[in-house]
Amino acid sequence: MVSVFFLVLMLVGCGMAVIFYIDSYIDVTDNDTETTLSGSYVVRNDEFNNLALIEDDTGPSLWIGYLISDSITIPHTSIISKFADTYGRKPSGRTIDRISQSNPSVLTLNDASYSLFQFSDTNSANDNAAPFYHATALNPNSPEDTFVITKSIIDTQNIEFLLSFTESKFGSHVDGGVLRRFDGSRFRNNVTYSESLSNNNLIDYKISSTPSGHLYCHIFAAMNVTEGEFSNIYWTNLAYLGHLQLD
C-alpha cells in the first residue's frame, strides 16, 4: 500500500496538487478536575516537513465545540464520526465557516438526538471561522501545546469558560479568553425541560422529559490547517475532552 507521505512526494514530483498531511492528534489528558478540562496537541510524525508549508499565522488552529445535556453520558463516538464525515473527509476536508444564528449547529446526528455547537466569545464581531478558529499556533513549526478550559462561575445562574495554554505557543482569538454560547451569551445552569422546548434561543440545550436534575457541558476539540502551499484542508480527528457540570 502506498503511504500518504509517498503519495505526497509523487504528487509534488508530477507537478500536481500538494496534499498536506501530518500524523497529529489531540491527546485527552488525565489532569482534569471538577472545573477544568484539557487536551494536548501532539505531532507524532512530520517526516516530510509539511508544517513548513503552512502560511504564517494561519495554523495549526484550534477549534472548540460543545453541547449541553442533562445526561452525563452522550453518544460522543457518533458525534466524532459525524464530524469526520462532514468536515474531516481525509485527505481533503472542508472548513467550518461563519456560524449562522438562524442555523447555528455545526452538525446534527442523523437521528436528530444531539447537535454540536461552536463556542463564541464576548465580541459579536468575532466569527471564529477558518482559518483561525479559536486559537492559532504562533510558530507553525512548533505547535505542540496543552490547552485548558476552566469553568468560571459568574453568579448563581450564569457560567463562562476560560481558554488558556500552558506553553503559550498559541495566540487566542477569543476576547479575554472567555468562551460563551454560540450566540455570545453566558451558559445558564437553571434551564428547564419546558423552557428548552419553548425558547428558540436555547436550542443548544438538550434536556430530557425526565431530567436528571443536573446540566453538563460536553466539550470537543480538533486542530485544523487550511492555508499554505498545499491544496487540501486538514483536520485531526475530533477529540471528546469530557464534561463540566454547570450547576
Stockholm file with secondary structure:
# STOCKHOLM 1.0

chainA/1-247         MVSVFFLVLMLVGCGMAVIFYIDSYIDVTDNDTETTLSGSYVVRNDEFNNLALIEDDTGPSLWIGYLISDSITIPHTSIISKFADTYGRKPSGRTIDRISQSNPSVLTLNDASYSLFQFSDTNSANDNAAPFYHATALNPNSPEDTFVITKSIIDTQNIEFLLSFTESKFGSHVDGGVLRRFDGSRFRNNVTYSESLSNNNLIDYKISSTPSGHLYCHIFAAMNVTEGEFSNIYWTNLAYLGHLQLD
#=GR chainA/1-247 SS CCCHHHHHHHHHHTTCCCCCCCEEEEEECSCCCSSEEEEEEEEEECTTCGGGGBCTTSCSEEEEEEEEESCSCCCHHHHHHHHIIIIICTTSCCCCCCCBTTBCCSEECTTSSCEEEECBCSCTTCCCCTTTTTEEESSTTSCCCEEEEEEEECSSSEEEEEEEESSCCEEECSGGGEEBCTTSCCEESCCCHHHHHHCGGGTTEECCSSCCSCCEEEEEEEEEECSBSSSSCEECCCEEEEEEECC
#=GC SS_cons         CCCHHHHHHHHHHTTCCCCCCCEEEEEECSCCCSSEEEEEEEEEECTTCGGGGBCTTSCSEEEEEEEEESCSCCCHHHHHHHHIIIIICTTSCCCCCCCBTTBCCSEECTTSSCEEEECBCSCTTCCCCTTTTTEEESSTTSCCCEEEEEEEECSSSEEEEEEEESSCCEEECSGGGEEBCTTSCCEESCCCHHHHHHCGGGTTEECCSSCCSCCEEEEEEEEEECSBSSSSCEECCCEEEEEEECC
//
